[in-house]
Amino acid sequence: MYTPSRSKYNSPVGGDRFIPTRSLMDMDYARSTFSNWTPVKKPKEEEHFLPTTKDEYRRRIEEHFNVDSEGKPRRMLVFRTSNGCKRKLEFPEESLTSQSCLVKPVRHVTTYSDLVLDAPNLRDSDCLKLMDWSRENILAIALGLSVYLYKADTCKTELLLETDSYDDYPSSLAWSNDGRTLAVGFSTSRIEVWDAVSRQLIGIVEEHGGRVGSLCWNRHVLSSGSRDGLIINHDVRANGRMVSRLRAHLGEVCGLRWSEDGAKLASGGNDGLVHVWDRQCMRQSSKYLYQFKDHTAPVRALAWCPFKSNTLATGGGPTDGSIKIWSTESGNCVTTIDTGSQSPDGSRVASASPDETIRFWKVFGPPPSPRKGDDESMFSLKRMHIR
């Protein structure tokens, strides 16, 4: 067990030569240390250093791997006997998970747009929906008296329609759930339904008494909101026949959004009110499920949570500048976020502004590679990415 020496007797304390006892050495640890060693540049004290989850995991591994059963630092070369057994690596899963999850990597958001399109004659109005992005990666844009289709995959623009009168302009756009049909609302109160594939007009609806500023689809039902304060649901399978008529807003209806399961409809108005409607009660009554009065400006931005159907987000106009999260189970405001400004995509966001430009912003990272069985809904990253 001991190293031989030149003395007459083999003694654990004598001798002038030291040969390591290989049977007591941890060769795996030694080999790992040599192969994985890289010089680490420590951050300066004045620099801000935010460790990532990977850094925290590596630190904990080293902390448990570099000490023996007695809590002392491991040594590659062992010159004495060891009565203890090898230390078993045990990772405190609860502690590691709870602490490492608190350290979140910082995501960089660019402040520069990576694509700019000229948008002449783009109307400056908070109550109009002049742009909509389909699940087929086609952006519909209303410019002046015309509606254009911008194909993000090929970067080509095509004219869909154009009116002859200055008072008859497109005021709202909405793609159907399958991305093949486009509904166009006009300032003269009519609604046109277009087949985006064949570029053919397939239907006209005339039920409103004012400008149509908002449109939204729920499968075969097309919902429209107008300056007359009405919300009308149309069945496109029956030539746009009116299914139900709702009245609750005191001003123009400038925002509509159906929930993912199609059970609830949210509406925002120029009066700053938000209403939530139950689909099953629309035919018999115009009574809303909830009314929210916390916004102080027109509400056009509405979005339902894709994985929690009873959560609704609403955004107020310029003088409000807040995003509010609502629970449609309790009817309460869960949280409020002050953005300082008014508020579908996988990796980029398109914005239109009064400077007559449309800008594309790369806010998120590249979409993950598609896997078999991935959801190909309108929130699918692979469908919305622009190359």
C-alpha positions in Angstrom: 0.0 0.0 0.0 3.0 2.4 0.6 5.7 3.6 -1.7 9.0 1.7 -1.4 12.0 3.6 -0.1 15.8 3.1 0.1 15.7 2.6 3.8 16.1 -0.8 5.3 12.5 -1.0 6.4 9.4 0.0 4.4 7.9 2.8 6.5 5.0 5.1 5.7 7.0 8.1 6.8 10.5 7.4 5.4 12.0 7.4 1.9 13.1 9.8 -0.7 11.0 8.7 -3.7 7.2 9.2 -4.2 5.3 7.1 -6.7 1.6 7.8 -6.9 -0.7 4.9 -6.1 -2.8 4.5 -9.2 -5.5 2.4 -7.5 -6.3 5.4 -5.3 -6.4 8.0 -8.1 -9.5 9.2 -9.9 -8.3 9.0 -13.5 -11.7 10.1 -14.9 -11.5 13.3 -12.9 -7.9 13.9 -14.0 -8.7 13.3 -17.7 -11.8 15.5 -17.5 -9.8 18.3 -15.9 -7.1 18.2 -18.6 -9.5 18.0 -21.6 -12.0 20.6 -20.5 -9.7 23.2 -19.1 -9.9 26.5 -20.8 -8.7 29.9 -19.5 -11.6 31.9 -18.2 -11.5 35.7 -18.4 -13.0 37.0 -15.3 -15.0 40.2 -15.7 -13.7 43.4 -14.3 -15.3 44.6 -11.1 -16.7 47.7 -12.7 -18.3 45.7 -15.5 -21.8 44.3 -15.1 -21.7 40.5 -15.3 -25.0 38.5 -15.5 -24.4 34.8 -15.3 -26.5 32.6 -17.5 -28.3 29.4 -16.5 -25.5 27.4 -18.2 -22.8 29.3 -16.1 -24.8 28.5 -12.9 -25.1 24.8 -13.7 -21.4 24.6 -14.5 -20.5 26.3 -11.2 -22.5 23.9 -9.2 -21.1 20.9 -11.0 -17.5 22.1 -10.2 -18.5 22.8 -6.6 -19.6 19.2 -6.0 -17.0 17.5 -8.3 -13.9 19.2 -7.0 -14.2 18.0 -3.3 -13.8 14.6 -1.8 -16.0 12.9 0.8 -14.4 14.9 3.6 -15.1 18.2 1.9 -11.4 18.8 1.0 -10.2 19.7 -2.6 -9.5 16.6 -4.8 -5.9 15.9 -5.8 -4.9 14.2 -9.0 -1.9 12.4 -7.5 -2.6 10.4 -4.3 0.4 9.5 -2.1 -1.4 8.0 0.8 -4.0 5.5 1.5 -7.6 6.5 1.5 -10.1 4.7 3.8 -13.1 6.6 2.5 -15.1 5.7 -0.5 -15.6 7.8 -3.6 -18.0 10.6 -3.2 -21.2 10.1 -5.1 -22.3 13.2 -7.1 -25.6 14.4 -5.8 -27.2 17.4 -7.4 -29.6 19.4 -5.3 -32.3 19.5 -8.0 -34.8 21.7 -6.1 -32.2 24.2 -5.1 -30.6 24.2 -8.6 -33.9 24.7 -10.3 -35.2 27.4 -8.0 -32.0 29.5 -8.1 -30.9 29.0 -11.7 -34.4 29.9 -13.0 -34.0 33.3 -11.4 -31.1 34.1 -13.6 -32.6 34.8 -17.0 -30.4 35.6 -20.1 -30.9 39.1 -21.4 -32.6 39.2 -24.8 -31.4 41.9 -27.1 -34.0 43.7 -29.1 -32.8 45.7 -32.1 -33.7 49.4 -32.4 -33.4 49.4 -36.2 -35.8 48.0 -38.7 -34.3 45.6 -41.2 -36.9 46.3 -43.9 -38.7 49.4 -44.9 -41.5 49.7 -47.5 -42.9 52.9 -48.9 -46.6 53.3 -48.0 -47.9 56.4 -49.8 -51.4 57.7 -48.9 -51.4 55.6 -45.7 -54.2 57.1 -43.6 -53.4 58.4 -40.1 -56.2 57.1 -37.8 -56.4 55.3 -34.6 -59.8 53.8 -35.4 -58.9 52.0 -38.7 -57.4 48.6 -39.2 -55.3 49.2 -42.4 -53.0 46.2 -42.2 -53.4 42.5 -41.5 -51.0 39.5 -41.8 -52.3 36.2 -42.9 -51.2 32.7 -41.9 -50.0 32.3 -45.5 -47.4 35.0 -44.8 -49.2 37.6 -46.9 -49.5 41.2 -45.6 -52.7 43.1 -46.8 -52.2 46.9 -46.8 -54.8 49.6 -47.4 -53.2 52.7 -49.0 -55.5 55.5 -50.0 -58.1 54.0 -52.4 -56.3 50.7 -52.9 -55.6 47.4 -51.2 -52.2 45.7 -51.9 -51.0 42.2 -51.0 -47.3 42.0 -50.0 -45.9 38.4 -50.3 -43.2 38.2 -47.6 -41.7 35.1 -49.0 -41.0 36.6 -52.5 -41.0 40.3 -51.5 -43.6 41.0 -54.3 -46.5 43.4 -54.1 -49.8 43.0 -56.0 -52.8 45.2 -56.4 -56.0 43.5 -55.2 -58.6 46.3 -55.6 -59.0 50.0 -56.1 -62.0 52.3 -55.8 -63.0 55.3 -57.9 -64.3 57.8 -55.3 -62.2 59.6 -52.8 -64.9 59.2 -50.2 -65.1 55.4 -50.7 -61.8 54.1 -49.3 -60.8 50.8 -47.5 -61.0 51.3 -43.8 -60.4 47.8 -42.3 -58.9 44.5 -43.4 -59.2 41.0 -41.9 -57.9 37.6 -43.1 -59.9 34.5 -42.6 -58.6 31.7 -40.4 -57.3 29.7 -43.3 -55.5 32.7 -44.9 -57.3 32.4 -48.2 -60.1 34.9 -47.9 -59.8 38.6 -47.2 -62.6 40.8 -45.8 -62.4 44.5 -46.7 -64.5 47.2 -44.9 -65.1 50.6 -46.5 -65.9 54.1 -45.4 -69.2 53.9 -47.2 -70.4 51.1 -44.8 -70.2 48.1 -47.1 -68.0 45.0 -46.7 -66.4 43.1 -49.6 -65.2 39.5 -49.3 -62.3 38.6 -51.7 -60.7 35.3 -52.7 -57.0 36.1 -52.3 -56.0 33.1 -54.4 -58.0 33.9 -57.5 -58.2 37.6 -56.8 -62.0 37.5 -57.3 -64.8 39.3 -55.4 -67.0 36.6 -53.9 -69.5 38.6 -51.8 -70.8 42.0 -50.7 -72.4 42.8 -47.3 -74.3 46.0 -46.6 -75.8 46.1 -43.1 -74.1 49.0 -41.4 -74.9 52.7 -41.4 -71.4 54.1 -41.1 -67.7 53.5 -41.7 -66.6 49.9 -41.0 -63.4 50.3 -38.9 -63.0 46.7 -37.6 -63.4 43.2 -38.9 -62.7 39.7 -37.3 -63.3 36.1 -38.4 -64.5 33.2 -36.4 -64.4 30.3 -38.9 -67.4 31.0 -41.2 -68.7 34.0 -39.1 -67.4 37.4 -40.0 -67.9 40.1 -37.3 -67.8 43.8 -38.2 -67.8 46.9 -36.1 -68.8 50.3 -37.4 -69.0 54.0 -36.6 -72.7 53.5 -36.1 -71.8 51.7 -32.8 -73.1 48.3 -34.0 -71.4 44.9 -34.1 -72.9 42.6 -36.7 -72.1 38.9 -37.2 -72.4 37.6 -40.7 -72.6 34.0 -42.0 -70.5 34.0 -45.2 -71.8 30.6 -46.1 -75.3 32.1 -46.6 -74.2 35.1 -48.7 -73.4 37.2 -45.6 -76.7 36.8 -43.9 -76.9 38.6 -40.6 -76.7 36.2 -37.6 -76.8 38.7 -34.7 -76.7 42.4 -34.1 -75.0 43.8 -30.9 -75.1 47.4 -29.6 -73.2 48.5 -26.5 -70.6 51.1 -27.5 -71.3 54.8 -27.4 -68.9 55.6 -30.3 -67.3 53.8 -33.2 -66.3 50.2 -32.7 -62.6 50.1 -33.6 -61.4 46.7 -32.3 -62.8 43.2 -32.5 -61.2 39.9 -31.6 -62.6 36.3 -31.1 -61.0 34.0 -28.6 -59.1 31.0 -29.8 -61.9 28.6 -29.0 -64.5 30.8 -30.6 -66.5 31.1 -27.4 -66.1 34.8 -26.7 -65.8 38.0 -28.6 -64.0 41.1 -27.3 -64.8 44.5 -28.6 -63.1 47.9 -28.1 -64.6 51.2 -28.9 -63.7 54.9 -29.4 -65.5 55.5 -26.1 -62.6 53.7 -24.3 -64.9 50.8 -23.3 -64.1 47.1 -23.7 -66.9 44.5 -23.9 -66.7 40.7 -23.7 -69.6 38.8 -25.4 -70.6 35.2 -25.0 -71.2 33.5 -28.4 -74.1 31.4 -27.1 -76.0 34.4 -25.9 -75.6 36.6 -28.9 -78.7 35.5 -30.8 -81.2 36.0 -27.9 -79.7 39.1 -26.3 -77.4 42.0 -26.8 -76.3 41.9 -23.2 -72.5 41.7 -22.8 -70.8 39.4 -20.4 -68.4 42.0 -19.0 -67.8 45.7 -19.5 -64.3 47.2 -18.7 -64.0 51.0 -18.2 -60.4 51.4 -17.1 -59.0 52.7 -20.4 -59.0 56.5 -21.0 -58.6 56.4 -24.8 -59.9 54.4 -27.8 -59.2 50.7 -27.6 -58.3 49.0 -30.9 -55.6 46.6 -29.8 -57.1 43.3 -28.5 -55.5 39.9 -28.1 -56.6 36.6 -26.4 -54.0 34.4 -24.8 -53.4 31.4 -27.1 -52.8 29.0 -24.2 -55.2 30.4 -21.6 -58.6 31.1 -23.2 -59.9 33.2 -20.3 -57.1 35.8 -20.5 -57.6 39.0 -22.6 -55.1 41.8 -23.3 -56.2 45.3 -24.3 -54.2 48.3 -25.4 -55.3 51.9 -25.0 -54.7 54.8 -27.4 -52.1 57.6 -27.3 -53.5 59.4 -24.2 -53.8 56.1 -22.4 -50.6 54.3 -23.3 -51.3 51.2 -21.2 -51.8 47.4 -21.8 -54.2 45.7 -19.4 -54.6 42.0 -18.8 -58.1 40.8 -17.9 -59.5 37.6 -16.5 -62.8 36.8 -18.1 -63.5 34.3 -15.4 -63.6 36.9 -12.6 -64.0 40.0 -14.7 -61.0 41.7 -12.9 -57.9 43.4 -14.2 -54.9 41.2 -13.5 -52.2 43.6 -14.3 -51.5 47.0 -16.0 -48.4 47.8 -18.0 -47.5 51.4 -18.9 -45.9 51.5 -22.3 -45.7 55.2 -22.9 -47.3 54.6 -26.3 -50.3 52.8 -28.0 -49.7 49.1 -28.9 -49.2 38.0 -35.3 -46.0 37.0 -36.0 -43.2 34.5 -35.2 -40.0 36.4 -35.6 -40.8 39.9 -36.9 -43.3 42.7 -36.3 -44.7 45.0 -39.0 -45.6 48.6 -38.1 -47.3 51.4 -40.1 -46.9 55.0 -39.3 -48.0 58.5 -40.6 -44.6 59.0 -42.2 -46.0 56.7 -45.0 -43.7 53.8 -44.3 -44.2 50.2 -43.2 -41.3 48.9 -41.2 -40.4 45.3 -40.3 -38.6 44.7 -37.0 -36.7 41.5 -36.1 -37.8 41.3 -32.5 -37.5 37.6 -31.9 -34.9 35.0 -32.8 -35.1 32.7 -35.8 -38.0 30.2 -35.7 -37.3 26.6 -34.6 -36.9 23.9 -37.2 -40.3 22.3 -37.9 -41.0 18.9 -36.3 -43.5 16.4 -37.2 -46.8 17.1 -35.4 -46.0 20.8 -34.8 -49.0 23.1 -34.6 -49.6 24.9 -37.9 -52.0 27.4 -36.5 -51.9 31.2 -37.2 -49.3 31.4 -34.3 -46.9 29.0 -35.9 -43.4 30.5 -36.1 -42.5 28.7 -39.3 -45.4 30.2 -41.2 -44.8 33.8 -40.1 -41.1 34.1 -40.6 -39.9 36.4 -43.4 -36.7 35.5 -45.3 
